[in-house]
Amino acid sequence: MEIGVISDTHGYINPKVFPIFEGVEQILHAGDIGSEDIITTLEAIAPVQAIHGNVDMFPLRARYPAVLTLDINGALICIIHDFFGLPDPRATGAVQKSGKKKLDLLIYGHSHEAKLERSGEVLLFNPGSAGKQRFSLRPAVGLLTVSEGGQLTPEICYLDN
């Protein structure tokens, strides 16, 4: 399964996202959506699952949860917005509720910095910010392939190229 991973749009989507997400089967938004129009626009590409971030107020906060846990092809994926390191009680709770033994992937946003790293057995994936560029960070999104059996292949796609 091919998945587009996006975060920190803050009410704006960089147009370079659209060709990158062409053909994805699903989109995951890791918060700071900024406007329901963002979700509607992304849904024209593929079904969207999203969480709210710290800047999302009502009605986004009411419509989208703070934490989302998904089992995709056997991989346990948790999405939170602001992440400051493991162990994270939200991720731990997600694993416990799922009945699985471990978390495979934690997707997060908030920092606007695209990052892909491993912490023990958990893959940590921040797709960066796909909104208007803030700070001196490069705008980016992510692509994630989840094969049968839960094999994860994440990729950061920078939008300033």
Legacy VTK file of the C-alpha trace (Angstrom):
# vtk DataFile Version 3.0
C-alpha trace
ASCII
DATASET POLYDATA
POINTS 161 float
0.000 0.000 0.000
1.284 3.434 -0.983
0.518 6.172 1.545
1.090 9.920 1.452
2.189 11.373 4.799
1.718 15.081 5.449
1.772 17.463 8.393
1.714 21.096 9.404
-0.189 22.482 6.444
-1.569 25.368 8.543
-4.322 26.006 5.971
-2.087 25.839 2.879
-0.761 23.001 0.730
2.363 23.535 -1.323
1.322 22.708 -4.943
4.363 20.439 -5.313
2.574 17.939 -3.035
0.046 16.935 -5.710
2.374 15.185 -8.189
4.171 13.457 -5.301
0.900 12.083 -3.903
-0.429 11.055 -7.313
-1.418 7.388 -7.094
-1.281 7.013 -3.300
-4.030 4.838 -1.842
-4.367 6.761 1.415
-3.165 9.984 3.037
-2.243 10.407 6.693
-2.191 13.952 8.111
-0.231 14.397 11.353
-1.951 17.573 12.541
-1.916 21.352 12.345
-4.350 21.048 9.466
-5.447 24.673 9.687
-8.659 24.383 7.666
-11.192 21.722 6.686
-10.512 22.765 3.066
-7.125 21.044 3.357
-8.779 17.707 4.092
-11.297 18.212 1.266
-8.471 18.989 -1.163
-6.478 15.919 -0.101
-9.581 13.707 -0.327
-9.679 14.486 -4.054
-6.435 12.453 -4.231
-7.168 9.607 -1.787
-9.013 8.865 1.475
-7.579 10.866 4.386
-7.119 9.965 8.027
-6.003 12.829 10.235
-5.354 13.972 13.773
-5.573 17.502 15.140
-2.524 19.497 16.137
-1.920 22.265 18.633
-3.113 25.059 16.289
-6.287 23.235 15.245
-9.307 24.587 17.092
-13.001 23.741 16.913
-14.384 22.239 14.665
-11.158 20.462 13.581
-10.337 19.502 17.173
-13.813 17.991 17.550
-13.673 16.094 14.259
-10.129 14.673 14.413
-8.602 12.843 17.398
-5.312 13.696 19.106
-3.982 10.169 18.555
-4.720 7.709 15.774
-3.623 4.080 15.712
-3.783 2.023 12.532
-2.959 -1.545 11.622
-1.936 -1.503 7.970
-0.901 -4.825 6.465
0.180 -6.008 9.914
2.234 -2.903 10.805
1.096 -1.008 13.909
1.258 2.723 13.195
0.564 5.496 15.701
0.095 9.136 14.659
0.534 11.982 17.150
1.312 15.631 16.543
3.859 16.776 19.081
6.503 14.218 19.949
9.368 14.686 22.359
10.850 11.194 22.599
10.162 7.632 23.657
8.664 6.353 25.793
5.570 8.392 24.931
2.471 7.512 26.977
0.174 8.047 23.967
2.147 5.565 21.867
2.368 3.114 24.765
-1.401 3.344 25.238
-1.934 2.773 21.514
0.061 -0.453 21.654
-1.832 -1.657 24.716
-5.228 -0.921 23.138
-4.236 -2.657 19.903
-3.341 -5.937 21.575
-0.087 -6.010 19.595
3.285 -6.539 21.186
5.037 -3.511 19.744
4.704 -0.320 17.804
6.283 -0.405 14.345
6.004 3.218 13.227
5.344 6.520 14.969
4.352 9.375 12.641
4.492 12.869 14.093
4.673 16.521 13.077
4.895 19.804 14.999
8.611 20.599 14.540
8.296 21.245 10.764
11.568 19.345 10.370
11.462 16.264 8.156
13.119 13.413 9.973
13.437 9.659 9.685
15.166 7.718 12.442
14.917 4.616 14.572
14.508 4.427 18.333
14.977 0.812 19.373
12.461 -1.185 17.349
10.290 1.836 16.511
10.692 3.779 13.282
10.078 7.518 13.821
8.840 9.501 10.832
8.197 13.243 10.658
7.192 14.253 7.119
8.061 17.899 7.798
5.779 20.790 6.872
3.826 20.964 3.617
2.497 24.456 4.327
4.147 27.795 3.738
7.812 27.632 4.663
8.525 28.706 8.216
11.824 29.063 9.960
14.771 27.928 7.840
13.435 24.382 7.417
12.883 22.774 4.035
9.212 22.035 3.241
8.548 18.332 2.774
6.065 15.472 2.780
6.510 11.738 3.104
5.714 8.639 1.147
5.260 5.356 2.946
5.029 1.918 1.419
3.584 -0.772 3.664
3.946 -4.179 2.036
2.056 -7.344 2.951
3.507 -8.573 6.212
4.041 -5.034 7.507
7.381 -4.178 5.887
7.767 -0.371 6.033
9.587 1.754 3.466
9.374 5.479 4.289
10.763 8.301 2.174
11.076 12.047 2.699
10.231 14.149 -0.368
11.463 17.738 -0.195
9.306 20.362 -1.894
12.000 22.946 -2.613
13.704 21.043 -5.421
LINES 1 162
161 0 1 2 3 4 5 6 7 8 9 10 11 12 13 14 15 16 17 18 19 20 21 22 23 24 25 26 27 28 29 30 31 32 33 34 35 36 37 38 39 40 41 42 43 44 45 46 47 48 49 50 51 52 53 54 55 56 57 58 59 60 61 62 63 64 65 66 67 68 69 70 71 72 73 74 75 76 77 78 79 80 81 82 83 84 85 86 87 88 89 90 91 92 93 94 95 96 97 98 99 100 101 102 103 104 105 106 107 108 109 110 111 112 113 114 115 116 117 118 119 120 121 122 123 124 125 126 127 128 129 130 131 132 133 134 135 136 137 138 139 140 141 142 143 144 145 146 147 148 149 150 151 152 153 154 155 156 157 158 159 160
